Amino acid sequence: MSVFPIRFLMLTLIAVHSDSFAAGEQEQQLSLLIRQLDTLDTLMQQASRYEAPESNTRYRFDYPRLTQDIQRIRQGVQGYLSPSRAQPRDPSELVGEYRLDTPSAESLP
């Protein structure tokens, strides 16, 4: 009996096992990302409660836009972790700009 087929079989088993380990680890990391997004969402909601709507600041943080982007990221990761049948991708992109200009007191009626 040749040694080659045994070595080939062993290398194949090692490669398959390491690939499945990497995929399992990747799924664990993505699950961790979902939990971190949930935490970020909670922290952001708490921070938005402390923002004074009538403050005299020129800019304010756009919490609703950030909420939408977090939701899109969460949906993308969850879609990867539990894929459904093949469907067209949503081509919309993240906005990424979260600063809003607040109207000055002079421009208000």
N, CA, C and O atoms as CSV, one atom per row, in Angstrom:
chain,resi,resn,atom,element,x,y,z
A,1,MET,N,N,0.847,-1.182,0.000
A,1,MET,CA,C,0.000,0.000,0.000
A,1,MET,C,C,0.884,1.234,0.000
A,1,MET,O,O,1.856,1.317,0.751
A,2,SER,N,N,0.548,2.168,-0.828
A,2,SER,CA,C,1.338,3.379,-0.964
A,2,SER,C,C,1.037,4.346,0.176
A,2,SER,O,O,-0.077,4.364,0.701
A,3,VAL,N,N,2.020,5.142,0.556
A,3,VAL,CA,C,1.882,6.132,1.615
A,3,VAL,C,C,1.198,7.382,1.069
A,3,VAL,O,O,0.577,8.124,1.830
A,4,PHE,N,N,1.301,7.622,-0.215
A,4,PHE,CA,C,0.736,8.824,-0.819
A,4,PHE,C,C,-0.767,8.988,-0.552
A,4,PHE,O,O,-1.172,10.064,-0.112
A,5,PRO,N,N,-1.618,7.971,-0.797
A,5,PRO,CA,C,-3.050,8.166,-0.557
A,5,PRO,C,C,-3.369,8.478,0.914
A,5,PRO,O,O,-4.289,9.248,1.190
A,6,ILE,N,N,-2.630,7.898,1.848
A,6,ILE,CA,C,-2.881,8.155,3.259
A,6,ILE,C,C,-2.522,9.601,3.595
A,6,ILE,O,O,-3.265,10.288,4.296
A,7,ARG,N,N,-1.391,10.048,3.096
A,7,ARG,CA,C,-0.994,11.440,3.336
A,7,ARG,C,C,-1.989,12.409,2.693
A,7,ARG,O,O,-2.364,13.421,3.286
A,8,PHE,N,N,-2.401,12.084,1.490
A,8,PHE,CA,C,-3.367,12.932,0.800
A,8,PHE,C,C,-4.671,13.002,1.587
A,8,PHE,O,O,-5.239,14.083,1.744
A,9,LEU,N,N,-5.149,11.869,2.080
A,9,LEU,CA,C,-6.374,11.825,2.863
A,9,LEU,C,C,-6.233,12.650,4.152
A,9,LEU,O,O,-7.147,13.385,4.525
A,10,MET,N,N,-5.099,12.523,4.818
A,10,MET,CA,C,-4.870,13.264,6.055
A,10,MET,C,C,-4.827,14.773,5.789
A,10,MET,O,O,-5.417,15.559,6.532
A,11,LEU,N,N,-4.131,15.164,4.733
A,11,LEU,CA,C,-4.074,16.586,4.399
A,11,LEU,C,C,-5.452,17.130,4.023
A,11,LEU,O,O,-5.796,18.260,4.367
A,12,THR,N,N,-6.228,16.323,3.321
A,12,THR,CA,C,-7.572,16.736,2.955
A,12,THR,C,C,-8.442,16.916,4.193
A,12,THR,O,O,-9.178,17.898,4.294
A,13,LEU,N,N,-8.364,15.979,5.132
A,13,LEU,CA,C,-9.144,16.098,6.369
A,13,LEU,C,C,-8.729,17.312,7.180
A,13,LEU,O,O,-9.578,17.994,7.754
A,14,ILE,N,N,-7.438,17.589,7.235
A,14,ILE,CA,C,-6.948,18.760,7.968
A,14,ILE,C,C,-7.452,20.034,7.305
A,14,ILE,O,O,-7.888,20.960,7.990
A,15,ALA,N,N,-7.397,20.087,5.977
A,15,ALA,CA,C,-7.851,21.281,5.258
A,15,ALA,C,C,-9.344,21.505,5.460
A,15,ALA,O,O,-9.773,22.635,5.690
A,16,VAL,N,N,-10.140,20.443,5.376
A,16,VAL,CA,C,-11.588,20.570,5.554
A,16,VAL,C,C,-11.899,20.990,6.988
A,16,VAL,O,O,-12.760,21.842,7.208
A,17,HIS,N,N,-11.212,20.406,7.958
A,17,HIS,CA,C,-11.448,20.747,9.365
A,17,HIS,C,C,-11.064,22.197,9.630
A,17,HIS,O,O,-11.798,22.905,10.319
A,18,SER,N,N,-9.928,22.658,9.099
A,18,SER,CA,C,-9.515,24.039,9.349
A,18,SER,C,C,-10.455,25.031,8.667
A,18,SER,O,O,-10.707,26.109,9.205
A,19,ASP,N,N,-10.981,24.676,7.481
A,19,ASP,CA,C,-11.941,25.553,6.816
A,19,ASP,C,C,-13.237,25.650,7.607
A,19,ASP,O,O,-13.800,26.737,7.733
A,20,SER,N,N,-13.719,24.532,8.141
A,20,SER,CA,C,-14.961,24.576,8.914
A,20,SER,C,C,-14.743,25.314,10.225
A,20,SER,O,O,-15.659,25.973,10.717
A,21,PHE,N,N,-13.544,25.216,10.802
A,21,PHE,CA,C,-13.241,25.951,12.020
A,21,PHE,C,C,-13.232,27.441,11.731
A,21,PHE,O,O,-13.774,28.231,12.504
A,22,ALA,N,N,-12.617,27.828,10.619
A,22,ALA,CA,C,-12.560,29.250,10.255
A,22,ALA,C,C,-13.966,29.787,9.997
A,22,ALA,O,O,-14.286,30.902,10.411
A,23,ALA,N,N,-14.814,29.002,9.314
A,23,ALA,CA,C,-16.183,29.442,9.048
A,23,ALA,C,C,-16.963,29.562,10.350
A,23,ALA,O,O,-17.717,30.517,10.532
A,24,GLY,N,N,-16.791,28.607,11.256
A,24,GLY,CA,C,-17.469,28.680,12.548
A,24,GLY,C,C,-17.002,29.869,13.363
A,24,GLY,O,O,-17.805,30.532,14.019
A,25,GLU,N,N,-15.711,30.139,13.324
A,25,GLU,CA,C,-15.167,31.288,14.040
A,25,GLU,C,C,-15.687,32.589,13.434
A,25,GLU,O,O,-15.999,33.533,14.159
A,26,GLN,N,N,-15.779,32.638,12.118
A,26,GLN,CA,C,-16.299,33.834,11.447
A,26,GLN,C,C,-17.753,34.081,11.856
A,26,GLN,O,O,-18.143,35.221,12.108
A,27,GLU,N,N,-18.544,33.024,11.921
A,27,GLU,CA,C,-19.945,33.185,12.330
A,27,GLU,C,C,-20.038,33.655,13.780
A,27,GLU,O,O,-20.918,34.446,14.118
A,28,GLN,N,N,-19.142,33.176,14.635
A,28,GLN,CA,C,-19.120,33.641,16.026
A,28,GLN,C,C,-18.778,35.122,16.077
A,28,GLN,O,O,-19.382,35.873,16.842
A,29,GLN,N,N,-17.811,35.546,15.266
A,29,GLN,CA,C,-17.428,36.952,15.245
A,29,GLN,C,C,-18.574,37.822,14.732
A,29,GLN,O,O,-18.801,38.918,15.245
A,30,LEU,N,N,-19.294,37.337,13.725
A,30,LEU,CA,C,-20.423,38.100,13.200
A,30,LEU,C,C,-21.572,38.150,14.210
A,30,LEU,O,O,-22.273,39.158,14.295
A,31,SER,N,N,-21.769,37.080,14.968
A,31,SER,CA,C,-22.778,37.096,16.029
A,31,SER,C,C,-22.388,38.102,17.108
A,31,SER,O,O,-23.241,38.808,17.645
A,32,LEU,N,N,-21.100,38.162,17.419
A,32,LEU,CA,C,-20.604,39.150,18.369
A,32,LEU,C,C,-20.843,40.562,17.832
A,32,LEU,O,O,-21.211,41.462,18.586
A,33,LEU,N,N,-20.634,40.752,16.537
A,33,LEU,CA,C,-20.882,42.059,15.919
A,33,LEU,C,C,-22.352,42.466,16.075
A,33,LEU,O,O,-22.642,43.631,16.345
A,34,ILE,N,N,-23.274,41.524,15.908
A,34,ILE,CA,C,-24.703,41.818,16.086
A,34,ILE,C,C,-24.959,42.287,17.515
A,34,ILE,O,O,-25.683,43.260,17.727
A,35,ARG,N,N,-24.369,41.600,18.498
A,35,ARG,CA,C,-24.558,42.012,19.897
A,35,ARG,C,C,-23.964,43.397,20.136
A,35,ARG,O,O,-24.540,44.198,20.872
A,36,GLN,N,N,-22.822,43.685,19.522
A,36,GLN,CA,C,-22.210,45.002,19.681
A,36,GLN,C,C,-23.062,46.090,19.022
A,36,GLN,O,O,-23.170,47.197,19.550
A,37,LEU,N,N,-23.659,45.785,17.885
A,37,LEU,CA,C,-24.567,46.737,17.242
A,37,LEU,C,C,-25.781,46.990,18.127
A,37,LEU,O,O,-26.255,48.122,18.216
A,38,ASP,N,N,-26.289,45.946,18.784
A,38,ASP,CA,C,-27.410,46.120,19.711
A,38,ASP,C,C,-27.006,47.045,20.859
A,38,ASP,O,O,-27.776,47.918,21.260
A,39,THR,N,N,-25.798,46.848,21.383
A,39,THR,CA,C,-25.299,47.701,22.466
A,39,THR,C,C,-25.138,49.139,21.984
A,39,THR,O,O,-25.525,50.080,22.676
A,40,LEU,N,N,-24.570,49.299,20.801
A,40,LEU,CA,C,-24.406,50.635,20.229
A,40,LEU,C,C,-25.753,51.318,20.033
A,40,LEU,O,O,-25.895,52.509,20.308
A,41,ASP,N,N,-26.721,50.581,19.569
A,41,ASP,CA,C,-28.061,51.128,19.370
A,41,ASP,C,C,-28.653,51.594,20.702
A,41,ASP,O,O,-29.247,52.669,20.779
A,42,THR,N,N,-28.490,50.790,21.739
A,42,THR,CA,C,-28.989,51.161,23.071
A,42,THR,C,C,-28.294,52.416,23.587
A,42,THR,O,O,-28.949,53.327,24.095
A,43,LEU,N,N,-26.962,52.467,23.458
A,43,LEU,CA,C,-26.210,53.639,23.913
A,43,LEU,C,C,-26.606,54.894,23.141
A,43,LEU,O,O,-26.708,55.980,23.711
A,44,MET,N,N,-26.821,54.735,21.867
A,44,MET,CA,C,-27.198,55.869,21.038
A,44,MET,C,C,-28.578,56.388,21.422
A,44,MET,O,O,-28.798,57.599,21.452
A,45,GLN,N,N,-29.509,55.485,21.716
A,45,GLN,CA,C,-30.846,55.905,22.137
A,45,GLN,C,C,-30.780,56.651,23.464
A,45,GLN,O,O,-31.492,57.635,23.665
A,46,GLN,N,N,-29.923,56.180,24.368
A,46,GLN,CA,C,-29.762,56.873,25.647
A,46,GLN,C,C,-29.169,58.261,25.432
A,46,GLN,O,O,-29.620,59.228,26.047
A,47,ALA,N,N,-28.172,58.366,24.572
A,47,ALA,CA,C,-27.535,59.659,24.314
A,47,ALA,C,C,-28.505,60.626,23.651
A,47,ALA,O,O,-28.471,61.824,23.932
A,48,SER,N,N,-29.359,60.131,22.785
A,48,SER,CA,C,-30.294,61.018,22.081
A,48,SER,C,C,-31.315,61.627,23.033
A,48,SER,O,O,-31.859,62.694,22.746
A,49,ARG,N,N,-31.585,60.977,24.151
A,49,ARG,CA,C,-32.531,61.526,25.126
A,49,ARG,C,C,-31.992,62.782,25.796
A,49,ARG,O,O,-32.766,63.628,26.244
A,50,TYR,N,N,-30.670,62.908,25.868
A,50,TYR,CA,C,-30.052,64.040,26.552
A,50,TYR,C,C,-29.811,65.235,25.638
A,50,TYR,O,O,-29.362,66.284,26.099
A,51,GLU,N,N,-30.102,65.089,24.359
A,51,GLU,CA,C,-29.903,66.202,23.439
A,51,GLU,C,C,-31.066,67.177,23.570
A,51,GLU,O,O,-32.231,66.800,23.441
A,52,ALA,N,N,-30.734,68.419,23.825
A,52,ALA,CA,C,-31.762,69.451,23.955
A,52,ALA,C,C,-32.159,69.929,22.562
A,52,ALA,O,O,-31.311,70.438,21.829
A,53,PRO,N,N,-33.424,69.779,22.180
A,53,PRO,CA,C,-33.835,70.177,20.831
A,53,PRO,C,C,-33.719,71.675,20.576
A,53,PRO,O,O,-33.553,72.088,19.429
A,54,GLU,N,N,-33.802,72.497,21.621
A,54,GLU,CA,C,-33.726,73.943,21.431
A,54,GLU,C,C,-32.353,74.501,21.780
A,54,GLU,O,O,-32.236,75.682,22.106
A,55,SER,N,N,-31.326,73.686,21.721
A,55,SER,CA,C,-30.002,74.191,22.093
A,55,SER,C,C,-29.505,75.190,21.050
A,55,SER,O,O,-29.943,75.171,19.900
A,56,ASN,N,N,-28.580,76.067,21.467
A,56,ASN,CA,C,-28.050,77.105,20.586
A,56,ASN,C,C,-26.833,76.640,19.796
A,56,ASN,O,O,-26.077,77.469,19.288
A,57,THR,N,N,-26.637,75.364,19.688
A,57,THR,CA,C,-25.493,74.866,18.931
A,57,THR,C,C,-25.774,74.950,17.439
A,57,THR,O,O,-26.918,74.858,16.993
A,58,ARG,N,N,-24.713,75.126,16.693
A,58,ARG,CA,C,-24.867,75.237,15.240
A,58,ARG,C,C,-25.142,73.871,14.618
A,58,ARG,O,O,-25.894,73.765,13.649
A,59,TYR,N,N,-24.539,72.837,15.173
A,59,TYR,CA,C,-24.714,71.490,14.651
A,59,TYR,C,C,-25.285,70.599,15.735
A,59,TYR,O,O,-25.098,70.844,16.927
A,60,ARG,N,N,-25.975,69.576,15.306
A,60,ARG,CA,C,-26.419,68.547,16.229
A,60,ARG,C,C,-26.231,67.186,15.552
A,60,ARG,O,O,-26.151,67.098,14.326
A,61,PHE,N,N,-26.163,66.152,16.348
A,61,PHE,CA,C,-25.931,64.810,15.829
A,61,PHE,C,C,-27.237,64.249,15.263
A,61,PHE,O,O,-28.293,64.390,15.880
A,62,ASP,N,N,-27.166,63.618,14.097
A,62,ASP,CA,C,-28.341,63.070,13.426
A,62,ASP,C,C,-28.554,61.617,13.875
A,62,ASP,O,O,-28.142,60.680,13.191
A,63,TYR,N,N,-29.197,61.449,15.024
A,63,TYR,CA,C,-29.430,60.123,15.581
A,63,TYR,C,C,-30.319,59.243,14.691
A,63,TYR,O,O,-30.022,58.058,14.539
A,64,PRO,N,N,-31.383,59.768,14.106
A,64,PRO,CA,C,-32.205,58.907,13.233
A,64,PRO,C,C,-31.425,58.328,12.049
A,64,PRO,O,O,-31.636,57.175,11.673
A,65,ARG,N,N,-30.540,59.111,11.473
A,65,ARG,CA,C,-29.758,58.615,10.339
A,65,ARG,C,C,-28.801,57.512,10.787
A,65,ARG,O,O,-28.627,56.514,10.087
A,66,LEU,N,N,-28.185,57.692,11.947
A,66,LEU,CA,C,-27.301,56.651,12.476
A,66,LEU,C,C,-28.094,55.382,12.781
A,66,LEU,O,O,-27.612,54.276,12.538
A,67,THR,N,N,-29.291,55.534,13.303
A,67,THR,CA,C,-30.149,54.374,13.584
A,67,THR,C,C,-30.431,53.595,12.301
A,67,THR,O,O,-30.394,52.365,12.300
A,68,GLN,N,N,-30.712,54.303,11.220
A,68,GLN,CA,C,-30.976,53.644,9.938
A,68,GLN,C,C,-29.744,52.876,9.449
A,68,GLN,O,O,-29.862,51.753,8.960
A,69,ASP,N,N,-28.561,53.490,9.585
A,69,ASP,CA,C,-27.339,52.818,9.133
A,69,ASP,C,C,-27.029,51.585,9.985
A,69,ASP,O,O,-26.613,50.554,9.457
A,70,ILE,N,N,-27.227,51.688,11.285
A,70,ILE,CA,C,-27.000,50.526,12.159
A,70,ILE,C,C,-27.960,49.407,11.773
A,70,ILE,O,O,-27.568,48.241,11.730
A,71,GLN,N,N,-29.199,49.747,11.494
A,71,GLN,CA,C,-30.186,48.741,11.090
A,71,GLN,C,C,-29.772,48.074,9.779
A,71,GLN,O,O,-29.911,46.859,9.634
A,72,ARG,N,N,-29.265,48.858,8.824
A,72,ARG,CA,C,-28.818,48.275,7.541
A,72,ARG,C,C,-27.653,47.309,7.744
A,72,ARG,O,O,-27.613,46.239,7.136
A,73,ILE,N,N,-26.710,47.692,8.598
A,73,ILE,CA,C,-25.575,46.807,8.875
A,73,ILE,C,C,-26.071,45.533,9.539
A,73,ILE,O,O,-25.659,44.434,9.169
A,74,ARG,N,N,-26.960,45.680,10.523
A,74,ARG,CA,C,-27.498,44.515,11.231
A,74,ARG,C,C,-28.210,43.573,10.259
A,74,ARG,O,O,-28.028,42.357,10.321
A,75,GLN,N,N,-29.017,44.135,9.367
A,75,GLN,CA,C,-29.732,43.317,8.385
A,75,GLN,C,C,-28.764,42.582,7.462
A,75,GLN,O,O,-28.988,41.420,7.123
A,76,GLY,N,N,-27.687,43.260,7.055
A,76,GLY,CA,C,-26.709,42.620,6.187
A,76,GLY,C,C,-26.009,41.455,6.861
A,76,GLY,O,O,-25.828,40.402,6.249
A,77,VAL,N,N,-25.615,41.630,8.107
A,77,VAL,CA,C,-24.934,40.552,8.841
A,77,VAL,C,C,-25.912,39.413,9.111
A,77,VAL,O,O,-25.561,38.246,8.936
A,78,GLN,N,N,-27.133,39.735,9.535
A,78,GLN,CA,C,-28.122,38.694,9.789
A,78,GLN,C,C,-28.478,37.958,8.502
A,78,GLN,O,O,-28.714,36.750,8.523
A,79,GLY,N,N,-28.519,38.674,7.391
A,79,GLY,CA,C,-28.776,38.036,6.105
A,79,GLY,C,C,-27.681,37.057,5.724
A,79,GLY,O,O,-27.946,36.031,5.097
A,80,TYR,N,N,-26.449,37.375,6.105
A,80,TYR,CA,C,-25.336,36.458,5.836
A,80,TYR,C,C,-25.416,35.239,6.758
A,80,TYR,O,O,-25.194,34.109,6.324
A,81,LEU,N,N,-25.733,35.478,8.030
A,81,LEU,CA,C,-25.766,34.382,8.996
A,81,LEU,C,C,-26.929,33.429,8.757
A,81,LEU,O,O,-26.804,32.231,9.013
A,82,SER,N,N,-28.043,33.929,8.278
A,82,SER,CA,C,-29.197,33.066,7.994
A,82,SER,C,C,-29.763,33.452,6.636
A,82,SER,O,O,-30.793,34.120,6.551
A,83,PRO,N,N,-29.085,33.030,5.577
A,83,PRO,CA,C,-29.505,33.442,4.230
A,83,PRO,C,C,-30.840,32.819,3.834
A,83,PRO,O,O,-31.155,31.688,4.203
A,84,SER,N,N,-31.596,33.573,3.089
A,84,SER,CA,C,-32.829,33.068,2.510
A,84,SER,C,C,-32.539,32.720,1.052
A,84,SER,O,O,-31.385,32.675,0.624
A,85,ARG,N,N,-33.586,32.480,0.319
A,85,ARG,CA,C,-33.374,32.217,-1.102
A,85,ARG,C,C,-32.704,33.413,-1.747
A,85,ARG,O,O,-32.812,34.537,-1.257
A,86,ALA,N,N,-32.023,33.170,-2.832
A,86,ALA,CA,C,-31.325,34.246,-3.529
A,86,ALA,C,C,-32.319,35.307,-3.974
A,86,ALA,O,O,-33.301,35.019,-4.657
A,87,GLN,N,N,-32.041,36.537,-3.571
A,87,GLN,CA,C,-32.880,37.658,-3.942
A,87,GLN,C,C,-31.975,38.807,-4.346
A,87,GLN,O,O,-30.796,38.823,-3.993
A,88,PRO,N,N,-32.513,39.761,-5.078
A,88,PRO,CA,C,-31.681,40.896,-5.497
A,88,PRO,C,C,-31.188,41.680,-4.285
A,88,PRO,O,O,-31.881,41.805,-3.276
A,89,ARG,N,N,-29.993,42.194,-4.413
A,89,ARG,CA,C,-29.406,43.001,-3.340
A,89,ARG,C,C,-29.995,44.403,-3.358
A,89,ARG,O,O,-30.407,44.907,-4.403
A,90,ASP,N,N,-30.029,45.019,-2.194
A,90,ASP,CA,C,-30.479,46.401,-2.060
A,90,ASP,C,C,-29.285,47.301,-2.385
A,90,ASP,O,O,-28.293,47.274,-1.656
A,91,PRO,N,N,-29.351,48.089,-3.447
A,91,PRO,CA,C,-28.179,48.864,-3.863
A,91,PRO,C,C,-27.934,50.143,-3.061
A,91,PRO,O,O,-26.940,50.825,-3.309
A,92,SER,N,N,-28.795,50.489,-2.117
A,92,SER,CA,C,-28.593,51.745,-1.396
A,92,SER,C,C,-27.357,51.653,-0.506
A,92,SER,O,O,-26.999,50.577,-0.026
A,93,GLU,N,N,-26.727,52.776,-0.299
A,93,GLU,CA,C,-25.487,52.839,0.461
A,93,GLU,C,C,-25.724,53.517,1.795
A,93,GLU,O,O,-26.725,54.205,1.997
A,94,LEU,N,N,-24.774,53.308,2.708
A,94,LEU,CA,C,-24.828,54.009,3.983
A,94,LEU,C,C,-24.582,55.487,3.750
A,94,LEU,O,O,-23.846,55.860,2.837
A,95,VAL,N,N,-25.180,56.311,4.553
A,95,VAL,CA,C,-25.037,57.751,4.390
A,95,VAL,C,C,-23.716,58.216,4.963
A,95,VAL,O,O,-22.924,58.845,4.261
A,96,GLY,N,N,-23.465,57.916,6.230
A,96,GLY,CA,C,-22.189,58.234,6.848
A,96,GLY,C,C,-22.022,59.668,7.314
A,96,GLY,O,O,-21.013,59.964,7.954
A,97,GLU,N,N,-22.929,60.558,7.041
A,97,GLU,CA,C,-22.826,61.960,7.469
A,97,GLU,C,C,-23.888,62.183,8.537
A,97,GLU,O,O,-25.082,62.079,8.258
A,98,TYR,N,N,-23.455,62.492,9.768
A,98,TYR,CA,C,-24.388,62.560,10.885
A,98,TYR,C,C,-24.460,63.946,11.527
A,98,TYR,O,O,-24.968,64.074,12.641
A,99,ARG,N,N,-23.982,64.948,10.877
A,99,ARG,CA,C,-24.036,66.303,11.424
A,99,ARG,C,C,-25.124,67.080,10.693
A,99,ARG,O,O,-25.132,67.140,9.463
A,100,LEU,N,N,-26.037,67.672,11.447
A,100,LEU,CA,C,-27.119,68.476,10.876
A,100,LEU,C,C,-26.908,69.926,11.260
A,100,LEU,O,O,-26.521,70.223,12.390
A,101,ASP,N,N,-27.159,70.825,10.332
A,101,ASP,CA,C,-27.153,72.248,10.647
A,101,ASP,C,C,-28.459,72.575,11.355
A,101,ASP,O,O,-29.532,72.175,10.903
A,102,THR,N,N,-28.370,73.291,12.448
A,102,THR,CA,C,-29.585,73.731,13.129
A,102,THR,C,C,-29.886,75.152,12.686
A,102,THR,O,O,-28.970,75.956,12.510
A,103,PRO,N,N,-31.146,75.462,12.507
A,103,PRO,CA,C,-31.496,76.820,12.047
A,103,PRO,C,C,-31.095,77.852,13.107
A,103,PRO,O,O,-31.260,77.618,14.304
A,104,SER,N,N,-30.577,78.971,12.664
A,104,SER,CA,C,-30.189,80.030,13.598
A,104,SER,C,C,-31.443,80.733,14.101
A,104,SER,O,O,-32.503,80.668,13.479
A,105,ALA,N,N,-31.301,81.400,15.231
A,105,ALA,CA,C,-32.431,82.119,15.827
A,105,ALA,C,C,-32.913,83.245,14.915
A,105,ALA,O,O,-34.091,83.601,14.943
A,106,GLU,N,N,-32.015,83.806,14.108
A,106,GLU,CA,C,-32.387,84.908,13.210
A,106,GLU,C,C,-33.307,84.440,12.084
A,106,GLU,O,O,-34.164,85.197,11.630
A,107,SER,N,N,-33.133,83.187,11.628
A,107,SER,CA,C,-33.925,82.719,10.500
A,107,SER,C,C,-35.285,82.164,10.921
A,107,SER,O,O,-36.123,81.870,10.069
A,108,LEU,N,N,-35.510,82.019,12.213
A,108,LEU,CA,C,-36.793,81.529,12.683
A,108,LEU,C,C,-37.815,82.648,12.694
A,108,LEU,O,O,-37.465,83.772,13.055
A,109,PRO,N,N,-39.075,82.396,12.314
A,109,PRO,CA,C,-40.106,83.459,12.297
A,109,PRO,C,C,-40.521,83.892,13.680
A,109,PRO,O,O,-41.372,84.769,13.822
